Amino acid sequence: MIRAEHLGKVYRSGRLEVPALREATFGVEAGEFVSIVGPSGSGKSTLFYLLGGLTRATSGRVLIGGVDFAALDDAERTRMRRARIGFVFQKFNLLPTLSARANIEIACEIAGRSVDEEMLSQLTKILNIAGRLDHRPSELSGGEQQRVAIARALINQPAIVLADEPTGNLDTENSDAVLEMLRRSNREFKQTVLMITHNPEAAAIADRIIHMRDGQIRGIEAGQGSVGSHTW
C-alpha cells in the first residue's frame, strides 16, 4: 500500500542546509497499523508530510498503491490525496465558523462526493459526538474537537489514514477513545493506518512500530496488534 524508498528531505535557508530525514526505506501493507515514534526533531512529522504528499522529497520517492507521488503534478497529487488518504492533525484544523457536522461533511464536498448519511451516523455514534454535531468548535472540548477531526478523516472511507500526534493535546480518557477509534477503523473498515506519536504506550497498539532518531529509521519492532509477519 505504501512504500518509501531512500526518502530524504533537506530544508534550506540561504546557504544553510538542514537534513530533516535521511534515507528512509520501509513498506506498509494494506490493512496494517503502523506507529512511528521518536523524540522531537527526529523527523516524524517530516515523514508524515512526505507520505501524505503534502511536501516534496529532496531525494528518494513515495509510492502509494504503486503510484509514485513524485511523478504526479500538483493537481494529480491533490486528487490522489482526496481519493485515498484521510488526515488527522494534532491541532484539529477545524473551521471555526462551521458546525461539527459541517466540518465533517466538508471532506465529502472537497472530494466531490455526496455525504454517506449511514457512515456519518455510524462514525459519530462510535465517537460519541452524535449529540454535538450542531455545535461549533469553540463550543466543544479538545477531545470532542479531535473526534470530529477523526470523523472528517474517515467519512470518505479512505484506504489510508495518516494521524500526526492525534492524542498529543488530549487527556487520558480522550486519548484512549481516539486510539480505540483508529484501531477500530483499521480492523473493521480495513483501513491502513500510520500514526506519528512520541508516546510509547499509544504506539504499542500498532502491528509494527518504527523508531526514528536524528532523521533516520533506527529500528522496527512488532507491536501488540501484530498478527503475523509482514514484509518491510
C-alpha positions in Angstrom: 0.0 0.0 0.0 2.8 2.5 1.0 6.4 2.3 0.1 9.2 4.8 1.0 12.4 4.3 -0.9 15.6 6.1 0.2 13.4 9.0 1.2 15.2 12.2 2.2 14.3 15.8 3.0 16.7 18.8 3.3 15.5 22.2 4.4 17.5 25.1 3.0 17.8 28.6 4.5 20.3 30.7 2.4 23.5 28.6 2.3 22.5 26.5 5.3 21.2 23.0 4.7 19.4 21.1 7.5 18.7 17.4 6.8 15.3 16.5 8.4 15.1 13.0 7.0 17.7 10.7 5.7 17.5 7.5 3.6 14.1 6.3 5.0 13.2 3.0 3.4 10.2 0.9 4.5 6.9 -0.6 3.4 3.4 -0.8 4.8 1.0 -3.5 3.7 -2.7 -2.8 3.0 -4.7 -3.1 6.2 -1.7 -2.7 8.5 -1.5 -0.4 11.5 2.0 1.2 11.9 3.2 3.6 14.6 6.2 5.9 14.0 7.8 7.0 17.2 10.8 9.2 18.2 11.7 12.4 20.1 11.0 15.9 18.9 13.2 16.6 15.9 13.6 13.0 14.9 11.9 13.5 11.5 8.5 12.0 12.3 6.4 15.0 11.1 8.6 15.5 8.0 8.0 11.8 7.1 4.2 12.4 7.7 4.1 15.2 5.2 6.1 13.3 2.7 4.0 10.2 2.9 0.8 12.3 2.5 2.1 14.2 -0.5 1.9 17.5 1.4 5.5 18.3 0.6 8.1 17.1 -1.9 11.1 14.9 -1.1 14.6 16.1 -1.7 15.6 12.6 -2.6 14.0 9.1 -2.9 10.3 8.5 -3.6 7.0 7.6 -2.0 4.7 5.1 -3.7 1.0 4.8 -2.9 -0.5 1.7 -4.3 2.4 1.6 -6.7 1.9 5.2 -7.9 4.9 7.5 -7.4 3.9 10.8 -5.8 6.9 12.5 -7.4 5.7 11.5 -10.9 2.4 13.4 -10.4 1.8 17.1 -11.0 0.2 19.2 -8.2 -3.4 18.6 -9.4 -2.9 14.9 -9.7 -1.3 14.7 -6.3 -4.2 16.6 -4.8 -6.7 14.2 -6.4 -4.8 11.2 -5.0 -4.8 12.7 -1.5 -8.5 13.4 -1.6 -9.4 10.0 -3.0 -7.1 7.7 -1.0 -5.8 9.5 2.2 -7.5 10.8 5.4 -5.5 13.1 7.6 -5.8 13.6 11.4 -3.7 16.5 12.7 -2.7 17.3 16.3 -4.2 20.8 16.1 -7.5 19.5 14.7 -7.7 22.1 11.8 -11.4 22.6 12.2 -13.1 25.6 10.6 -14.3 27.8 13.4 -17.4 29.2 11.6 -18.8 25.8 10.8 -20.7 23.3 12.9 -19.2 19.9 13.8 -21.4 18.3 11.2 -20.3 20.8 8.5 -16.7 20.3 9.4 -17.1 16.6 8.8 -19.2 17.0 5.6 -16.7 19.4 4.1 -14.4 16.4 3.4 -17.1 15.0 1.1 -17.6 18.3 -0.6 -13.9 18.7 -1.3 -13.7 15.2 -2.7 -16.7 15.8 -4.9 -18.8 13.1 -3.1 -22.2 13.1 -1.5 -22.4 12.5 2.2 -23.0 8.9 3.2 -25.5 9.5 6.0 -25.3 6.0 7.3 -21.5 6.3 7.6 -21.8 9.7 9.2 -24.3 8.3 11.8 -22.1 5.3 12.5 -18.9 7.3 13.0 -20.5 10.0 15.2 -22.2 7.3 17.4 -18.9 5.4 17.8 -17.0 8.6 18.6 -19.8 9.8 20.9 -20.3 13.1 19.2 -23.7 12.4 17.7 -25.3 14.9 20.1 -22.7 17.6 19.4 -23.0 18.0 15.7 -24.8 21.4 15.7 -22.0 22.9 17.9 -19.1 25.0 16.6 -15.5 24.0 17.5 -15.4 26.8 20.2 -18.3 25.1 21.9 -16.6 21.7 22.0 -13.9 20.3 24.3 -10.5 19.4 23.0 -11.4 15.7 23.0 -14.6 16.4 21.1 -12.8 18.5 18.5 -10.3 15.7 17.9 -13.1 13.2 17.5 -14.8 15.5 15.0 -11.4 15.7 13.1 -11.2 11.9 13.1 -14.8 11.6 11.7 -13.8 14.0 9.0 -10.8 11.9 8.1 -12.8 8.7 8.0 -16.1 9.9 6.4 -15.0 9.1 2.8 -13.6 5.7 3.9 -10.1 6.4 2.6 -7.7 3.5 2.0 -5.1 5.2 4.2 -5.3 7.2 7.4 -2.4 9.3 8.4 -2.5 10.6 12.0 0.0 13.1 13.3 0.2 13.1 17.1 -3.6 12.6 17.4 -3.5 12.3 21.2 -0.9 14.9 21.8 -3.3 17.5 23.3 -5.7 15.2 25.0 -6.2 13.7 28.4 -6.0 10.0 29.1 -9.8 9.4 28.6 -10.0 11.2 25.3 -6.6 9.7 24.2 -8.0 6.2 24.8 -11.1 7.0 22.8 -9.1 8.3 19.8 -6.8 5.3 19.8 -9.7 2.9 20.0 -11.3 4.6 17.0 -8.1 4.4 15.0 -7.7 0.7 15.8 -11.3 0.1 15.0 -11.1 1.8 11.7 -8.1 -0.4 10.9 -9.8 -3.6 11.9 -13.4 -3.0 10.9 -13.1 -0.7 7.9 -9.9 -2.4 6.7 -8.0 1.0 6.5 -4.3 1.2 6.5 -3.3 3.5 9.5 0.1 5.3 10.1 0.2 7.1 13.4 3.0 9.5 14.3 3.5 9.7 18.1 6.0 10.4 20.8 4.0 8.2 23.3 5.3 4.7 23.5 2.1 3.5 25.2 0.0 4.8 22.3 2.4 3.4 19.7 2.2 -0.1 21.3 -1.3 -0.7 19.9 0.0 -1.0 16.4 1.1 -4.0 14.4 4.5 -2.5 13.8 6.5 0.3 15.4 9.1 2.3 13.5 11.7 4.0 15.7 13.2 7.3 14.5 16.1 9.4 15.7 18.1 12.2 14.1 16.1 11.9 10.9 16.8 8.2 10.5 14.9 5.0 11.0 16.8 3.2 13.8 14.7 0.1 14.1 11.4 -1.7 13.5 9.6 -3.9 16.0 6.3 -5.8 16.4 3.6 -4.0 18.4 0.8 -5.5 20.5 -1.5 -5.6 17.5 0.8 -7.8 15.4 -0.9 -10.8 14.0 1.8 -12.2 11.8 4.8 -11.4 9.8 4.9 -8.5 7.3 7.3 -7.6 4.5 9.4 -4.4 5.2 
